[in-house]
Amino acid sequence: MTSNAPLPSRLTGAADRIPDSLSALTGPDHGRVSLPVRLAWSGLSEFDVTDSRQRLTLYRTLMDCGQREDIMRYVNGPLLRRDWPRIRRLTASRLIALWEKRLPELAT
């Protein structure tokens, strides 16, 4: 039996996954991060956070499918703020709007 019901938006619940402050983002500022399979089921699963390209991929992955605890554990607040202009250009505008509403210091 098939359904014509639309798939749920990947943004459902996204606002609830965003931490309340940049200071809550306590991820590493150097070294490697290995994501669990539930977050990185294809492609890269290990990221060097000192490499800006790998960090960008890591942060975008977490913004898309990470839970609040994942984001707080793996994302570094100062690095996110520094990378935000690039993330902003490469991420869905609706997701960016949610992040900037919760963390307005990213928009400045």
PEHUSUL-V720309 format. One record per helix or strand of 3 or more residues. SS is the DSSP state (a for helix, b for strand). FROM is the first residue (numbers start at 0). TO is the last residue. Records with the same first field share a line. If there is no record, write none. Layout:
SS->FROM-TO  FROM-TO
This chain:
a->13-16  21-23  51-64  67-73  76-89  92-101  103-105
b->31-33  45-47
